[in-house]
Amino acid sequence: METTITRKSNAKNIEAKIRNGIQAHSAIRIAEAIGVNPSQITRWQSEDGIIPKMARLLDCIGYDSPKQDLKLVAE
């Protein structure tokens, strides 16, 4: 139970960082930089959009964890 609560909290923190980054840099500028329509950024931020899901994924792989380094190796 504690792990589940911690995971939800960590995922929410990661999600907040992503959302704050979007707000700080503007959805329009981000959309232009990555080649999508600004409305796509808005859809990503919805409750069932990709940002909450990616935050959970990043939490599961320990991306935001200070305890370990994440190293991805392509083979």
One Martini backbone bead per residue (centre of mass of N, CA, C, O) as a GRO file, in nm:
protein
   75
    1MET     BB    1   0.059   0.062  -0.022
    2GLU     BB    2   0.294   0.260   0.007
    3THR     BB    3   0.397   0.230  -0.284
    4THR     BB    4   0.143   0.337  -0.421
    5ILE     BB    5   0.143   0.617  -0.293
    6THR     BB    6   0.426   0.698  -0.383
    7ARG     BB    7   0.385   0.664  -0.686
    8LYS     BB    8   0.158   0.870  -0.716
    9SER     BB    9   0.324   1.105  -0.608
   10ASN     BB   10   0.556   1.091  -0.812
   11ALA     BB   11   0.384   1.116  -1.066
   12LYS     BB   12   0.265   1.393  -0.991
   13ASN     BB   13   0.536   1.541  -0.985
   14ILE     BB   14   0.612   1.490  -1.278
   15GLU     BB   15   0.359   1.611  -1.401
   16ALA     BB   16   0.406   1.894  -1.286
   17LYS     BB   17   0.672   1.948  -1.433
   18ILE     BB   18   0.559   1.929  -1.716
   19ARG     BB   19   0.336   2.145  -1.690
   20ASN     BB   20   0.527   2.376  -1.603
   21GLY     BB   21   0.697   2.369  -1.861
   22ILE     BB   22   0.471   2.439  -2.054
   23GLN     BB   23   0.393   2.706  -1.921
   24ALA     BB   24   0.679   2.845  -1.935
   25HIS     BB   25   0.702   2.794  -2.274
   26SER     BB   26   0.458   2.729  -2.419
   27ALA     BB   27   0.261   2.554  -2.631
   28ILE     BB   28   0.336   2.690  -2.895
   29ARG     BB   29   0.646   2.659  -2.884
   30ILE     BB   30   0.648   2.355  -2.847
   31ALA     BB   31   0.492   2.277  -3.099
   32GLU     BB   32   0.693   2.401  -3.298
   33ALA     BB   33   0.947   2.235  -3.203
   34ILE     BB   34   0.782   1.939  -3.257
   35GLY     BB   35   0.553   1.953  -3.492
   36VAL     BB   36   0.273   2.058  -3.367
   37ASN     BB   37  -0.025   2.126  -3.264
   38PRO     BB   38  -0.133   2.302  -2.994
   39SER     BB   39  -0.382   2.114  -2.938
   40GLN     BB   40  -0.213   1.865  -2.867
   41ILE     BB   41  -0.106   1.961  -2.596
   42THR     BB   42  -0.382   1.978  -2.463
   43ARG     BB   43  -0.454   1.680  -2.494
   44TRP     BB   44  -0.213   1.567  -2.331
   45GLN     BB   45  -0.322   1.716  -2.053
   46SER     BB   46  -0.533   1.545  -2.006
   47GLU     BB   47  -0.646   1.304  -1.796
   48ASP     BB   48  -0.627   1.091  -2.066
   49GLY     BB   49  -0.356   1.157  -2.149
   50ILE     BB   50  -0.006   1.131  -2.193
   51ILE     BB   51   0.118   1.271  -1.945
   52PRO     BB   52   0.017   1.093  -1.711
   53LYS     BB   53   0.134   0.833  -1.834
   54MET     BB   54   0.433   0.923  -1.852
   55ALA     BB   55   0.469   0.977  -1.551
   56ARG     BB   56   0.427   0.681  -1.468
   57LEU     BB   57   0.655   0.565  -1.636
   58LEU     BB   58   0.889   0.732  -1.517
   59ASP     BB   59   0.846   0.624  -1.233
   60CYS     BB   60   0.883   0.315  -1.289
   61ILE     BB   61   1.193   0.372  -1.405
   62GLY     BB   62   1.328   0.608  -1.224
   63TYR     BB   63   1.384   0.894  -1.353
   64ASP     BB   64   1.337   1.086  -1.071
   65SER     BB   65   1.560   0.933  -0.918
   66PRO     BB   66   1.834   0.988  -0.698
   67LYS     BB   67   1.930   0.674  -0.653
   68GLN     BB   68   1.950   0.661  -0.976
   69ASP     BB   69   2.060   0.571  -1.286
   70LEU     BB   70   1.974   0.616  -1.624
   71LYS     BB   71   2.031   0.361  -1.880
   72LEU     BB   72   2.021   0.366  -2.228
   73VAL     BB   73   2.051   0.089  -2.459
   74ALA     BB   74   2.129   0.031  -2.782
   75GLU     BB   75   2.114  -0.270  -3.007
   0.00000   0.00000   0.00000
